[in-house]
Amino acid sequence: MATPITGGTTFDLGAAPQAAAAQPQKTTTAPTTAVKQASKSTTAYTVKLSEDAQVQLLNNQGQSVSQISTITDLSAQAVDGYLGITQAAPAADTTGSK
């Protein structure tokens, strides 16, 4: 008859004792050189939209023609042109007045 071994499993027989849990390292409040260098190498990029693209973007965001005209400093006719809005031609006088 087999006698069970108490205090462990068959997988850890003869294994080295487990290491103590790692202690958290102390943190410092002073920034490190690596952090300072990383912030210096950050490059900001800007994009300048064409008037047409800016008008299209503002229109897609729900701005009206008059609002777009004010924001972009363009005339309402220029904004209409970028948006493909055409003005209806004046109706011809069909009353036959002489």
Secondary structure, DSSP 8 states (H G I E B T S, - for coil): -----SSS-GGGTT--------------SS--HHHHHHHHT---------HHHHHHHHHHTT--HHHHHHHHT--HHHHHHHHT----------S---
